[in-house]
């Protein structure tokens, strides 16, 4: 009954499931097209809430380090594009927010929750394999340390 709550994230070493979804501007983002880059996926429950905002702002504030490590970052949440656009503009995120309608990506990454995604962070390596996976709000430094 509570399996969704207690389930672990995908294991490190797992091939990352591919997806193709729009971002806040309607541009399509496909994971397999990003091979050769490290990809951070930050699954978060809601736009413009305290912990979610802090978490994404921390990645914004470490943007130069992410770029230096050949890493792109995406916030992942089921909100609509207009809400994502306002949230992204308000906090000046240099990275896109993906629209995960119906938590389809979250399900693939074992981050889906009853109503909202479980706060989960992944780093997918250059080869498309999960190199980091953790629930909660790990520091960007910890996540980026897994980048090749």
C-alpha positions in Angstrom: 0.0 0.0 0.0 2.8 2.5 0.9 5.3 1.1 -1.7 5.2 4.4 -3.6 6.3 6.2 -0.4 9.1 3.9 0.6 10.5 2.9 -2.8 14.1 3.8 -3.4 15.3 5.8 -6.4 16.8 4.0 -9.4 20.1 2.4 -8.5 23.4 3.9 -9.5 24.6 2.0 -12.5 21.2 1.7 -14.0 20.7 2.8 -17.6 18.6 6.1 -17.4 15.2 5.7 -19.0 14.8 7.9 -22.0 12.1 10.6 -22.3 11.1 13.5 -24.5 9.0 16.3 -23.0 8.5 20.0 -23.4 10.1 22.6 -21.2 8.5 25.8 -20.0 8.9 27.4 -23.4 7.5 24.4 -25.4 11.0 23.3 -26.6 11.3 19.6 -26.6 14.0 18.0 -24.4 15.0 14.4 -25.1 17.4 12.7 -22.7 19.1 10.5 -25.4 19.9 13.7 -27.4 22.0 14.8 -24.5 24.5 11.9 -24.6 28.0 13.3 -24.0 26.8 15.6 -21.3 26.1 15.0 -17.6 22.4 15.6 -16.9 21.0 16.5 -13.5 17.3 15.9 -13.0 15.8 17.5 -10.0 12.3 16.1 -9.3 10.5 18.6 -7.0 6.9 18.8 -5.7 5.8 22.3 -6.6 6.8 25.6 -8.1 7.3 28.6 -5.8 7.3 26.7 -2.5 10.0 27.2 0.1 12.1 24.1 -0.1 11.7 23.7 -3.9 12.7 27.3 -4.4 15.8 26.9 -2.2 16.8 23.7 -3.9 16.6 25.1 -7.4 18.2 28.4 -6.4 21.2 26.4 -5.0 21.6 24.8 -8.5 21.3 28.2 -10.0 24.0 29.5 -7.7 26.3 26.6 -8.7 25.6 27.0 -12.5 29.2 27.9 -13.3 30.4 24.7 -11.6 27.8 22.7 -13.5 28.9 24.2 -16.8 32.6 23.6 -16.0 31.7 19.9 -15.4 29.9 19.6 -18.8 26.6 19.3 -17.0 23.1 20.5 -17.8 20.4 20.8 -15.1 16.6 20.4 -15.4 13.9 20.9 -12.8 11.2 18.3 -13.3 7.6 18.8 -12.2 4.1 18.4 -13.6 3.2 22.1 -13.5 2.0 23.7 -16.8 4.3 25.9 -18.9 2.8 29.2 -17.8 3.5 28.4 -14.1 7.0 27.2 -14.9 7.7 30.3 -17.0 6.7 32.6 -14.1 8.7 30.5 -11.5 11.8 30.4 -13.8 11.7 34.1 -14.6 11.1 35.1 -10.9 14.2 33.3 -9.7 16.3 33.7 -12.9 17.0 30.0 -13.3 19.6 29.5 -16.1 18.2 26.0 -16.7 14.8 24.7 -18.1 11.9 23.4 -16.1 10.4 20.3 -17.7 6.7 19.7 -17.9 6.2 16.1 -16.6 2.5 15.7 -17.4 0.9 12.9 -15.4 4.3 12.3 -13.7 5.4 10.1 -16.6 9.1 10.8 -16.2 8.8 10.6 -12.4 7.3 7.1 -12.7 10.2 6.0 -15.0 12.6 7.3 -12.3 10.7 6.0 -9.3 10.1 9.6 -8.1 6.3 9.6 -8.6 4.2 10.4 -5.6 0.5 10.3 -4.7 -0.2 13.8 -6.0 3.3 15.3 -6.6 6.7 13.9 -7.3 9.0 12.8 -4.5 11.9 15.2 -4.1 14.7 13.2 -5.9 17.9 14.2 -7.6 19.7 12.2 -10.3 22.9 12.7 -12.2 22.9 10.8 -15.5 26.5 10.4 -16.8 27.9 11.1 -20.3 27.0 7.5 -21.3 23.4 7.6 -20.2 23.9 5.7 -16.9 22.7 6.9 -13.5 25.8 8.1 -11.6 24.0 9.6 -8.6 20.6 9.1 -7.1 19.2 10.4 -3.8 15.9 11.4 -2.3 15.7 14.8 -0.5 17.7 17.9 -1.0 21.4 17.0 -1.5 23.8 19.9 -2.1 24.7 20.7 -5.6 28.4 20.1 -4.7 27.5 16.5 -3.7 25.5 15.9 -6.9 28.1 17.5 -9.2 30.9 15.5 -7.6 29.5 12.5 -9.5 30.0 14.1 -12.9 32.6 12.6 -15.1 
